[in-house]
């Protein structure tokens, strides 16, 4: 589902009256406090549903926030979701922030958990302000900024001796021809950061596969419409493997790998069909280099594209 955000001009919203299931588009002010142990944002996303299930099954009281313009919200249907809130403002906007702050005051939630690019970007812009009210389950800067920025991640990978695709940075349509001369076709055009914001509105930007010069020019124009730059990389055929690590203080405590058989959208989308595989020794060793970069608790995830012959 898209994270597209449109400007919402209203700057203040009141919360709904407390109920067992709070799903509202109204502006009635809540007269009762609704205490909870955690407030989970982005209720439409699978990772938010997983978070609600994990916390709720351990006896914690969980509230979920989503925007009123969202369609189905899986986390709202979970038996572990005790309170449901629908914000009238779009994600990533200042109006959404106002509603969120009011909700934090009413629920007295000690922990805030976000999952989408839009809400994470909003939290980064106002982190100091929000942390006066709540603890945020999100990595600190500058580590968070490095993970979000693909260009910085590639630079660190090269320093660690990790293999990365040949990459050219492109900031304007006029640079496309030279980039393709170096990379070749087909190519993948990626935004340096997946969430773009111009101060008024924003959108989640996904990679595009291009096979012609015209397609490449259009992709750059589309991906930079809110500013920012793109990365051109050669297209690597074959299956996609994803590696997950849980590490702390330089030690890896858990490893998991899977083969992503299907994603939506096809390029750069979420996994809709995947199969667990043995942790690969080659890319696994490289992924662990990233996992040991930080001394604090770290969750790292790495992908690779393999050629049909397995190389």
FENKA-V510571 format. One line per field, one symbol per residue. ss: DSSP state (@ for helix, = for strand, . for the rest). burial: # if it has 16 or more other ideal C-beta (glycine too) atoms within 10 Angstrom, else .. A space follows every 10 residues. Layout:
# FENKA-V510571
ss = ???
burial = ???
This chain:
# FENKA-V510571
ss = ....=..... .......... .......... .......=== =....@@@@@ @@@@@@.... .======... ...@@@@... =======... ...@@@@@@@ @@@@@@@... ===...@@@@ @@@@@.@@@@ ....==.... ..@@@@@@.@ @@@@@@@@@. ......==== ..@@@@@@@@ @@@...==== =...===... .===...=== ..@@@@@@@@ @@@......= ====.....= ========.. ========== ====.....= =======... @@@@@@@@@@ @......=== =====..... .
burial = ..#.#..#.. ..#.##.... .#.#.....# ...#.##### #####..##. ###.##.... #######..# ..####.#.# ########## ########## ####.##.#. ########## ####.....# ...#.#..#. .....###.# ..##..#... .#..#.##.# ....##..## ..#...#### #######... #####.#### ....###### ..##.#.### #####....# #####.#... .#....#..# .......#.. ........#. ..##.##### ##.#...#.# .#.#.#.... .
